[in-house]
């Protein structure tokens, strides 16, 4: 019988290792957990695979628009989770035909990225980043590589210069970690993107921003900025964590040691395993009950917020036993979400290209790379939304000076 005492999601104990916390929640509360977000605001966290799949595939019952939430009167203006919960005129908040129209526009804008050119550019940028530290004997791969590469690729896709891209990357990380002054940083992001939109409207180019601005749907400035912020935030943060988590796995698990001898075949397996075991898309807000409904033995009231526990659902013993513990080829995970509000196909393809290229190029260039600390010393980001290794210090044989014998 599940217990009814709400669980606080904002405690240091919960954020220190959410994977452990999710297992305990399942044991004590079952597949749907009553929780309290920061400020003791209530929600339901869905951690059962079947229950989450049901939520994602019944938008008429579990709707997307945050305006439906029944606790807005209790939300302080400086709430740290505001940027990922507040209603915005973008694809994430839209429902029905409005959502479908926005999804088509976003897919078209992202689908305009040539796959071959994307691969070539990603590989070139990966080489450039590695060249910057290849002459040393050590580096920290999250800050010098895993965070930087998706940011550089997205800047190229958006036609954004490196300086603004670097600043935007730093600000996005702060927002997703739900740290202090989060709304101030969100407004900085919006201002930067708003300036870029103005530039592209005046001088269109072969980039995502120009294509979305020219979409027949007719985006206003008030609509296109939140849409682009959603693309940037989701595209950078999750892809960066995916790369970092895959590198962590390959550096700590003997099953993938062959990759460090030049074999690329297991890179895809490692990336897929990460989506099951350490999903970058850890949790998302959310869905909102369109009417009273039963879910996983709980009574969800109209307007209640439902948090989507992707990482926990992927770890559900029910689905784990069905796929087999050592099965790396199964793609039924929920890390890209599911249903009509799932990750757009074009966005998923771009993320997969960036992540696979990042890992492959690094292993080719640094075949003897090793973790510089014990695996037990690695820590996870304190974000409630993303699961990503915080730091990945490594050592390797430095490159010889140019021209040396």
C-alpha positions in Angstrom: 0.0 0.0 0.0 1.6 3.3 -1.0 2.2 5.9 1.7 0.7 9.4 1.5 3.3 11.6 3.1 4.6 14.0 0.4 8.3 13.7 -0.4 10.4 16.9 -0.6 12.3 17.0 -4.0 14.4 20.0 -3.1 16.5 18.5 -0.2 20.3 17.9 -0.7 19.7 14.2 0.0 17.4 13.9 -3.0 19.6 15.9 -5.4 22.8 14.2 -4.4 21.9 11.0 -6.2 18.4 11.0 -7.7 18.8 7.4 -9.0 19.0 6.1 -5.5 16.2 8.4 -4.4 13.9 7.2 -7.2 14.5 3.6 -6.1 13.5 4.4 -2.5 10.5 6.3 -3.7 9.3 3.3 -5.7 9.7 1.0 -2.7 7.8 3.3 -0.3 5.2 5.0 -2.5 4.7 2.9 -5.7 4.5 4.2 -9.3 3.0 7.6 -8.5 4.5 9.7 -5.7 3.0 12.7 -3.8 5.8 15.3 -3.8 6.6 18.8 -2.7 8.7 21.1 -4.9 10.6 24.0 -3.6 8.3 26.3 -1.6 6.4 23.2 -0.6 4.3 23.4 -3.8 2.5 20.0 -4.4 2.7 17.8 -7.4 2.6 14.1 -8.4 5.8 12.4 -9.6 5.1 9.5 -12.0 8.0 7.0 -11.8 6.2 3.9 -13.1 6.9 3.1 -16.8 3.4 2.0 -17.6 1.8 4.9 -15.7 4.1 7.4 -17.4 3.5 5.9 -20.8 -0.2 6.3 -20.1 0.2 9.9 -19.1 2.2 10.7 -22.2 -0.3 9.1 -24.6 -3.5 10.6 -23.2 -3.2 14.4 -23.7 -6.9 14.8 -23.3 -6.6 13.7 -19.7 -3.1 14.8 -18.8 -2.9 18.1 -20.6 0.2 20.2 -21.4 -0.8 23.9 -20.8 0.6 25.0 -17.4 -2.2 27.6 -17.1 -4.3 24.6 -15.9 -2.3 24.3 -12.7 -4.4 24.7 -9.6 -1.6 26.0 -7.4 -0.6 29.2 -9.2 -2.0 31.3 -6.4 0.7 29.9 -4.1 3.7 30.5 -6.4 6.1 33.2 -5.4 7.4 35.5 -8.2 11.0 34.5 -7.6 10.3 30.7 -7.6 13.4 28.9 -8.8 11.4 26.5 -11.0 9.5 29.3 -12.7 11.4 29.1 -16.1 10.5 25.5 -16.7 6.9 25.7 -15.4 5.5 29.1 -16.4 3.0 29.2 -19.4 4.8 30.4 -22.5 3.6 30.9 -26.1 5.7 28.0 -27.4 5.4 24.4 -28.4 5.9 23.1 -24.9 2.8 24.8 -23.5 0.5 24.5 -26.5 -2.2 21.9 -26.9 -4.2 20.4 -29.8 -3.9 21.9 -33.2 -1.9 24.9 -31.9 0.7 22.4 -30.7 0.6 20.5 -33.9 1.2 23.6 -35.9 4.1 24.7 -33.8 5.6 21.2 -33.9 5.5 21.2 -37.7 7.2 24.6 -37.8 10.0 23.5 -35.4 10.5 20.3 -37.2 10.7 22.2 -40.5 13.2 24.7 -39.1 15.4 22.0 -37.6 14.9 19.6 -40.6 16.5 22.3 -42.8 19.9 21.4 -41.3 21.7 19.2 -43.8 22.7 15.9 -42.1 26.0 15.6 -43.9 27.0 19.2 -43.2 25.9 18.7 -39.5 28.3 15.7 -39.2 31.2 17.5 -40.9 30.8 20.6 -38.8 30.4 18.7 -35.5 33.5 16.7 -36.3 35.5 19.8 -37.2 34.4 21.6 -34.0 35.2 18.5 -31.9 38.7 18.4 -33.3 39.1 22.1 -32.6 38.1 21.6 -28.9 40.4 18.6 -28.5 43.3 20.5 -30.2 43.0 23.1 -27.4 43.9 20.5 -24.7 45.6 17.7 -26.7 49.1 19.0 -25.9 48.6 18.7 -22.1 48.4 15.4 -20.2 45.0 16.1 -18.6 41.7 17.9 -18.9 38.3 18.1 -17.4 36.0 16.8 -20.2 32.7 18.3 -19.1 33.7 22.0 -19.2 36.3 21.7 -22.0 34.3 19.3 -24.3 30.9 17.8 -23.4 29.4 21.2 -22.5 31.2 23.2 -25.3 30.5 21.0 -28.3 26.7 21.0 -28.4 26.8 24.7 -27.7 29.1 25.4 -30.6 27.0 23.3 -33.0 23.8 25.0 -31.9 25.4 28.4 -32.3 26.4 27.4 -35.9 22.8 26.2 -36.5 21.4 29.4 -35.1 23.9 31.7 -36.8 25.0 32.9 -33.3 28.6 34.2 -32.7 30.8 32.4 -30.3 30.9 35.1 -27.6 27.2 35.3 -27.2 26.9 31.5 -27.5 29.4 31.0 -24.7 27.5 33.3 -22.4 24.2 31.8 -23.3 25.5 28.3 -22.5 26.6 29.4 -19.1 23.3 31.0 -18.4 21.3 28.0 -19.6 23.2 25.7 -17.2 22.3 28.0 -14.3 18.6 28.0 -15.2 18.4 24.2 -15.5 20.2 23.8 -12.1 17.3 25.8 -10.6 19.8 28.0 -8.8 19.3 31.5 -7.3 18.4 34.5 -9.5 16.9 32.0 -12.0 14.4 34.5 -13.5 17.1 37.1 -13.9 19.1 34.6 -15.9 16.1 33.5 -17.9 15.4 37.1 -18.9 19.0 37.5 -20.0 18.5 34.4 -22.3 15.4 35.9 -23.7 17.1 39.3 -24.4 20.0 37.6 -26.2 17.7 35.5 -28.4 15.4 38.5 -29.0 18.4 40.4 -30.4 19.3 37.5 -32.6 15.7 37.3 -33.9 15.8 41.0 -34.8 19.1 40.5 -36.7 17.7 37.5 -38.7 14.4 39.3 -39.6 16.6 42.1 -41.0 19.1 39.8 -42.7 17.8 36.3 -43.1 20.4 33.5 -43.5 20.6 29.7 -43.9 19.9 29.1 -40.2 17.2 27.8 -37.8 16.2 31.2 -36.6 15.6 32.5 -40.1 13.6 29.5 -41.1 11.4 29.6 -38.1 10.9 33.4 -38.6 9.8 32.7 -42.2 7.5 29.8 -41.4 4.0 30.3 -42.9 2.6 30.0 -39.4 3.7 33.6 -38.9 5.6 33.8 -35.6 5.5 37.1 -33.7 8.5 38.2 -31.7 6.6 37.3 -28.5 6.1 33.7 -29.8 9.4 33.0 -31.5 11.7 33.9 -28.6 10.2 31.3 -26.2 10.1 28.7 -29.0 13.8 29.2 -29.7 14.7 29.2 -26.0 12.9 25.8 -25.7 14.9 24.5 -28.6 18.2 25.8 -27.3 17.7 24.7 -23.7 16.5 21.2 -24.6 19.1 20.8 -27.3 22.1 21.9 -25.4 21.5 20.7 -21.9 20.3 17.2 -22.6 22.9 16.6 -25.4 25.7 17.8 -23.2 24.7 15.5 -20.4 24.2 12.6 -22.8 27.8 13.0 -24.0 29.2 13.4 -20.5 27.2 10.4 -19.2 28.3 8.2 -22.1 32.0 9.1 -21.6 31.6 8.4 -17.9 30.2 4.9 -18.7 32.9 4.1 -21.3 35.6 5.2 -18.9 34.3 3.2 -16.0 32.8 0.1 -17.5 35.1 -2.7 -18.9 32.4 -3.8 -21.3 33.2 -0.8 -23.5 37.0 -0.9 -23.3 37.2 -2.0 -26.9 36.1 1.4 -28.0 39.4 2.8 -26.7 41.2 0.7 -29.2 39.5 2.4 -32.1 36.3 0.3 -32.4 33.3 2.6 -32.9 30.7 -0.2 -32.8 30.0 0.1 -29.1 29.6 3.9 -29.0 26.0 3.6 -30.1 25.4 0.9 -27.5 26.9 3.1 -24.8 24.8 6.0 -25.8 21.6 3.9 -25.8 22.5 2.4 -22.4 22.9 5.8 -20.9 19.3 6.7 -22.1 18.1 3.7 -20.0 20.4 3.8 -17.0 21.3 7.5 -16.6 18.9 9.4 -18.7 19.8 13.1 -19.2 16.1 13.9 -19.3 15.6 13.1 -15.7 12.4 14.8 -14.9 10.1 17.3 -16.5 7.2 19.5 -15.6 4.8 18.5 -16.6 1.2 17.6 -17.3 -2.0 18.9 -15.6 -5.1 16.8 -15.0 -7.9 17.9 -17.2 -10.3 16.3 -14.7 -10.3 14.1 -11.7 -8.6 10.8 -12.6 -7.1 7.7 -11.0 -3.5 6.9 -11.8 -1.3 4.2 -10.2 -3.6 3.9 -7.2 -3.7 7.7 -6.6 -6.6 10.1 -7.0 -5.3 13.0 -9.2 -7.5 16.1 -8.9 -8.3 18.4 -11.7 -5.5 20.9 -12.2 -2.9 18.9 -10.2 0.6 19.0 -11.6 2.1 15.7 -12.8 5.9 15.6 -13.0 7.2 13.2 -15.7 9.9 11.0 -14.1 11.6 9.7 -17.3 14.8 8.4 -15.6 12.9 6.6 -12.9 10.4 5.1 -15.3 13.3 3.7 -17.4 14.5 2.0 -14.2 11.1 0.5 -13.4 11.7 -3.2 -12.6 8.7 -4.1 -14.8 10.3 -2.8 -18.0 13.8 -3.8 -16.9 12.9 -7.5 -16.6 11.1 -7.3 -20.0 14.1 -6.0 -21.9 16.8 -7.9 -20.1 19.6 -6.5 -18.0 22.2 -6.7 -20.7 20.1 -5.7 -23.7 21.6 -2.5 -25.2 19.7 -2.4 -28.4 16.2 -1.8 -27.0 15.0 1.7 -27.8 11.7 1.6 -25.9 13.1 4.0 -23.2 11.2 7.3 -22.5 14.2 9.6 -22.6 12.9 11.4 -25.6 9.5 11.5 -24.1 6.6 9.9 -26.1 3.4 10.8 -27.8 2.4 14.0 -29.5 4.6 16.1 -27.1 7.6 13.9 -27.6 10.9 15.3 -28.7 10.6 16.4 -32.4 12.1 13.9 -34.8 14.5 16.4 -36.3 15.7 17.5 -32.9 16.3 13.9 -31.8 18.3 13.2 -35.0 20.5 16.3 -34.5 21.1 15.4 -30.9 22.1 11.8 -31.8 24.5 13.0 -34.5 26.2 15.5 -32.1 26.5 12.9 -29.2 27.8 10.1 -31.4 30.3 12.3 -33.2 31.5 13.7 -29.9 32.3 10.4 -28.4 33.7 8.8 -31.5 36.1 11.7 -32.3 37.3 11.9 -28.7 38.1 8.1 -28.6 39.9 8.4 -32.0 42.0 11.3 -30.8 42.7 10.2 -27.3 42.8 6.4 -27.5 44.5 6.0 -24.1 42.3 8.4 -22.2 41.7 7.3 -18.6 39.7 8.7 -15.7 42.0 10.7 -13.3 40.0 9.9 -10.2 38.2 6.9 -8.7 34.7 6.4 -10.2 33.3 6.7 -6.7 34.5 10.3 -6.6 32.4 11.4 -9.6 29.4 13.5 -8.7 26.1 14.4 -10.4 24.8 17.8 -11.1 22.3 19.1 -8.5 19.6 19.7 -11.1 16.1 18.2 -10.5 15.5 18.2 -14.3 18.8 16.9 -15.7 21.0 14.0 -14.8 24.6 14.8 -15.8 28.0 14.0 -14.4 29.3 17.3 -12.9 33.0 16.7 -13.6 35.0 14.2 -15.6 38.8 14.7 -15.1 40.9 12.5 -17.3 44.6 11.9 -18.3 46.1 10.9 -21.6 49.3 10.9 -23.5 49.9 14.5 -24.7 50.4 15.2 -28.4 54.0 15.7 -29.4 55.0 19.3 -30.4 54.5 20.0 -34.1 57.6 18.9 -35.9 59.1 16.9 -33.1 60.8 13.6 -34.0 
